[in-house]
Amino acid sequence: MNITDNEIFNSLRDTLSSYYPISNESWEEFKKICKIKYIKKNEYAFDLYDEVNEISYVYKGLFRTFSLNENGEEYTKSFFWETRFYGPMVALLYKKPLNSAVQAIEDSIVIDINHNKYRELLMKYDDIKMYHIFYLEKHWVLHKDDTGLSLVLEDAHKRYERFKNEFGHIISRIPQYQIASYLGISPTHLSRIRKKFK
């Protein structure tokens, strides 16, 4: 099945408007700062220490963002799937190189959005500004607060249960070692937990 550019862009517009209605005028300007990109499985959308100026919308596929500790061990920070956005927001806002990487778990199609021009549109259009506020509230403020507390206060069984509730619809698409990395446990420990849940 051939996917058209219009289908990909329409998906992005529908997602934006699910947070706040986007006018035709705003959308036409928004579309000008976007570029469709195809990323193969295991390739990096953003690599460590890259200097980037994009945030990306996932039309098709699955990604994870991860960092390395001083021993070179991976710590998976989050996952991004269809209709979600990923981007190194802290690095973009502070204009610093990345301290985490974004890697494709599957062959993927994304839309790169120029961050500097996006900031200009935020200043120009109230509907894009409102979308931005509602998106940040839902996915950054509320989600990160819950995740941070769970990592500190809950044991591994409870964290896995929370993981299943949040990521159950994509859990079969994620390698086990990446789930373990996200939960802060070993793959062996995760196997034992999963057996108990079964």
C-alpha positions in Angstrom: 0.0 0.0 0.0 1.4 3.3 -1.1 1.1 6.1 1.5 0.7 9.6 0.1 2.2 12.8 1.5 -1.3 14.1 2.0 -2.2 11.1 4.2 0.8 11.7 6.4 0.2 15.5 6.7 -3.5 15.0 7.4 -2.6 12.7 10.2 -0.5 15.4 11.7 -3.2 18.0 11.4 -5.8 15.7 13.0 -3.4 15.1 15.9 -2.8 18.8 16.4 -6.5 19.5 16.3 -7.3 16.7 18.8 -5.7 19.0 21.4 -7.1 22.3 20.1 -8.8 23.1 16.7 -6.2 24.4 14.2 -7.5 26.9 11.6 -6.8 26.6 7.9 -4.5 29.6 7.9 -2.4 28.3 10.8 -2.2 24.9 9.3 -1.0 26.2 5.9 1.8 28.1 7.7 2.6 25.1 9.9 2.8 22.7 7.0 5.6 24.9 5.4 8.0 24.2 8.3 7.5 20.4 8.0 9.4 17.7 6.1 8.6 14.0 5.8 11.4 11.6 6.6 11.8 7.8 6.5 13.9 6.1 9.2 15.0 2.4 9.1 14.8 0.1 12.1 17.7 0.7 14.6 18.8 4.0 12.9 19.1 7.1 15.0 16.7 9.9 14.5 18.9 12.0 16.8 22.2 10.7 18.2 24.1 11.7 21.3 25.8 15.1 21.1 24.1 16.0 17.8 23.0 19.6 17.4 19.5 19.6 16.1 16.7 22.0 15.4 13.7 19.7 15.0 10.9 18.0 16.8 9.3 15.1 15.1 5.8 13.6 14.7 5.5 9.8 14.4 3.2 8.9 11.5 4.2 5.3 11.4 6.6 3.3 13.6 8.1 3.2 17.1 11.0 5.0 18.8 12.7 5.1 22.1 14.9 7.7 23.7 17.8 6.6 25.9 21.0 7.8 27.6 24.2 6.1 28.6 25.7 6.1 32.1 29.4 6.3 32.8 29.7 2.5 32.4 28.2 2.7 28.9 24.9 1.0 30.1 21.7 2.2 28.5 18.8 3.8 30.4 15.7 4.0 28.3 13.7 7.1 29.1 10.6 6.9 27.0 8.9 5.4 24.0 7.1 7.2 21.2 4.6 5.7 18.7 2.1 6.7 16.1 0.6 10.3 16.7 3.2 11.1 19.3 6.0 13.7 19.1 9.6 13.3 20.1 12.3 15.9 20.4 15.1 17.0 22.6 13.2 19.9 24.2 15.7 20.7 26.9 18.6 20.8 24.3 16.5 22.9 21.9 15.5 25.4 24.5 19.0 25.8 25.9 20.7 25.4 22.5 22.9 22.5 23.7 24.0 19.2 22.2 21.9 16.2 23.0 22.6 14.1 26.1 20.2 11.3 24.9 19.6 9.5 21.6 16.4 8.7 19.8 16.4 5.3 18.0 13.9 3.7 15.7 12.6 0.3 17.0 10.8 -0.3 13.7 11.0 1.1 10.2 9.3 4.4 10.6 7.9 7.5 8.9 8.1 10.8 10.7 7.5 14.5 10.0 10.3 16.8 11.1 9.2 20.2 12.3 11.7 23.1 12.3 11.8 24.2 15.9 12.9 27.8 15.4 10.1 28.4 12.9 7.7 26.6 15.2 8.5 29.0 18.0 7.7 31.9 15.6 4.3 30.3 14.8 3.6 30.0 18.5 4.0 33.8 18.8 1.9 34.4 15.8 -1.1 32.1 16.1 -3.2 31.6 19.2 -4.6 28.2 18.1 -1.1 26.8 17.8 -0.2 28.3 21.1 -3.2 26.6 22.8 -2.4 23.3 21.2 1.2 23.6 22.6 -0.1 24.3 26.1 -2.5 21.4 26.2 0.0 19.0 24.7 2.7 20.0 27.3 0.2 19.7 30.2 -0.9 16.2 29.2 2.5 14.6 28.1 5.1 16.5 30.1 3.7 17.9 33.3 1.2 15.2 34.3 3.0 12.2 32.7 6.4 13.1 34.0 5.2 13.7 37.5 3.6 10.2 37.6 6.6 8.5 36.1 9.1 10.2 38.4 7.1 9.2 41.5 6.7 5.6 40.4 10.5 5.2 39.9 11.2 6.3 43.4 8.2 5.0 45.4 7.2 1.7 43.7 8.8 -1.7 43.5 9.6 -3.4 40.2 6.4 -5.4 40.1 4.3 -2.2 40.6 6.4 -0.4 38.0 5.8 -3.2 35.5 2.1 -3.1 36.2 2.1 0.6 35.5 4.2 0.1 32.3 1.6 -2.5 31.1 -1.3 -0.1 31.7 0.5 2.8 29.8 2.2 0.9 27.0 0.1 -2.3 26.8 -0.9 -1.5 23.2 2.7 -1.4 22.0 4.4 -3.8 24.5 4.6 -6.6 22.0 6.6 -4.3 19.7 9.3 -3.4 22.3 12.4 -5.7 22.9 12.5 -7.1 26.4 15.9 -5.6 27.2 14.5 -2.1 26.4 11.5 -2.6 28.7 13.9 -3.7 31.5 16.1 -0.7 30.8 13.1 1.6 31.2 12.1 0.0 34.4 15.6 0.1 35.8 15.9 -3.7 36.3 17.8 -6.5 34.5 16.2 -8.5 31.7 16.4 -11.6 33.9 14.4 -9.9 36.7 11.9 -8.7 34.1 11.4 -12.3 32.9 10.6 -13.4 36.4 8.1 -10.6 36.9 6.4 -11.4 33.6 6.0 -15.1 34.5 4.3 -14.1 37.7 1.9 -11.9 35.8 1.0 -14.7 33.5 
